[in-house]
Amino acid sequence: MVQVAPRPRAADAGHVRAKGLGGNSVGLLGSAVIGISTVAPVYCLTSTLGPTAGQVGVRMPAVFLAGFLPMLLVAFAYRELNRSLPDCGTSFTWTVRAFGPRTGWLCGWGLVIATIIVLSNLAGVATSFLYLLLGELTGSDAVAALDDDRPVHVATCLALIAAATAVSYRGMTATKGVQYALVALQLAVLALFVVMAVSKARTGTLPGATGFSWTWLNPFGVESFGAFTAGLSLSIFMYWGWDACLTVNEETEGSAATPGRAALLAMATLVGSYLLTAVATQMFAGVGEQGTGLGNPDTAGNVFAALAGPVMGSTAGSLLFVAVLASAAASLQTTFLPVARTVLAMSTYRALPPSFARVHPRFKSPGRATIAAGAATGVFYAVMSWLSRNVLIDTVYALGLMICFYYALTAFACAWYFRAELRNSVRDACFKGLFPLIGGTLLAAVFCKTLHDMWDPGYGSGSSVLGVGSVFVIGVGLLLLGVVLMLVMQRRSPEFFRGEVIAVSRSCPVTTGPAQTADRGAGEAGQGPGARSTPS
């Protein structure tokens, strides 16, 4: 039989509740690898280098740095919140404690729906590169063309989703072993590409090659604010997923401190990889619209597919196809971690039906939630593919709205949750208040700007519904669907929405240190953070 995490009583409302997950399964390096893998750096680069260069030209490295800033500031918020409340529900649990059940529920929904969109997109990308690689290896255009056969494409996607679900279902030990190999492959091939691109660019014989300039790192050199915000939106998407380190906090050694450190380590690895690749690619190809230039639409759509041969040669170039496939496949598998654990936490705290709180007795994984996430992803992709290719593309464009929504809420939750500690020291004022507040404000601004731009039918694929851009309809529609589902759960589980399960923090809590573990029993309900909280 599967285990069902015990329902928390009102007396436990101020405490993080143990859910039966396998503790001490992942260390610092393993947690950082999960964060890097979820982001899928090679996939993000091949699909984003071209469009970003098209928006901001040679200032692409500067925009990558600018996109890193709000993510770093939000990462500080995640680290501080995790130290106090190391709960696998992360954004959901923390925003409930700060702002109340309804805001927390919608924040959790934003994370869940964003993850399902990403999972479906990753499955599609992995399928495309699988047939592209098979076509290269066999020398058969017919094999490569199988990706354009919709039934074959969708069937392959569903098979990949099922395989990723099965690996995630087997728990953190299986997940960690697969990820070490896939992430190492990605970073090694990426490093080889950077070295070869720079070496060839420095020969001075390539038509599009250009010498490095420090002005590439100056974001104020972008021609217009509109171009800068468009590039920034793409850059923010490239960093999404690092918070997977935090969603496995209850399974990590040193759950209060290690996940936050792993998140910062993953972020540093990502920004370094992105900057080096952006510089090397610009030096080799330039940003022009001819030949291999990043401004050429034939190059921009899939940069590594266009530059693999010119940079690395036909044989070594196939490694880039393998790396992109590995990147998408690895991210497909690890991206199940945050959605399954968020659903597990929401179910444990009665914000979702209790059946999702079941934990596999052997694998110590949220089995029911993982299967549900896999099924939802498969259905979502199949339906979107059946409707039209444009709908599928616009769904991906709407993803940025959900990302900014729940990241910004989490950052604001940090500043509010620790509001009474901000005068304790300069460190507390910066890392618990100022930095999260700035990060949340930046992401909220991107959210509002994106919402405004989405109204235009020209945004995304160019499709519209009654004169309104379909990206706007999809993005806002998915958020409103969350409101409807929340109202349904409010009728089924009124105690959660009354604040009887997780209490809202009316004053600053006592920070949970190493000695204050996350799974205290009900007998301690009168002590610690809960003693200073009053249910709403």
Sequence and secondary structure as in RCSB ss.txt:
>XXXX:A:sequence
MVQVAPRPRAADAGHVRAKGLGGNSVGLLGSAVIGISTVAPVYCLTSTLGPTAGQVGVRMPAVFLAGFLPMLLVA
FAYRELNRSLPDCGTSFTWTVRAFGPRTGWLCGWGLVIATIIVLSNLAGVATSFLYLLLGELTGSDAVAALDDDR
PVHVATCLALIAAATAVSYRGMTATKGVQYALVALQLAVLALFVVMAVSKARTGTLPGATGFSWTWLNPFGVESF
GAFTAGLSLSIFMYWGWDACLTVNEETEGSAATPGRAALLAMATLVGSYLLTAVATQMFAGVGEQGTGLGNPDTA
GNVFAALAGPVMGSTAGSLLFVAVLASAAASLQTTFLPVARTVLAMSTYRALPPSFARVHPRFKSPGRATIAAGA
ATGVFYAVMSWLSRNVLIDTVYALGLMICFYYALTAFACAWYFRAELRNSVRDACFKGLFPLIGGTLLAAVFCKT
LHDMWDPGYGSGSSVLGVGSVFVIGVGLLLLGVVLMLVMQRRSPEFFRGEVIAVSRSCPVTTGPAQTADRGAGEA
GQGPGARSTPS
>XXXX:A:secstr
  EE     GGGTTS       TT B HHHHHHHHHHHH HHHHHHHHHHHHHHHHGGGHHHHHHHHHHHHHHHH
HHHHHHHHH   TTTHHHHHHHHH HHHHHHHHHHHHHHHHHHHHHHHHHHHHHHHHHHHHHHT HHHHGGGG H
HHHHHHHHHHHHHHHHHHHT HHHHHHHHHHHHHHHHHHHHHHHHHHHHHHTTS  SS     GGGG GGGSS H
HHHHHHHHHHHHHHTTTTHHHHTGGGBSSTTTHHHHHHHHHHHHHHHHHHHHHHHHHHHH S SSTT TTSHHHH
TSHHHHHHHHHHHHHHHHHHHHHHHHHHHHHHHHTHHHHHHHHHHHHHTTSS GGGGEE TTT S HHHHHHHHH
HHHHHHHHHHHH HHHHHHHHHTHHHHHHHHHHHHHHHHHHHTGGGTTS HHHIIIIIIHHHHHHHHHHHHHHHH
HHHHTSTTSTTS EETTEEHHHHHHHHHHHHHHHHHHHHHHH HHHHTTSSS   SS      TTS TT  GGGT
TSGGGGG    
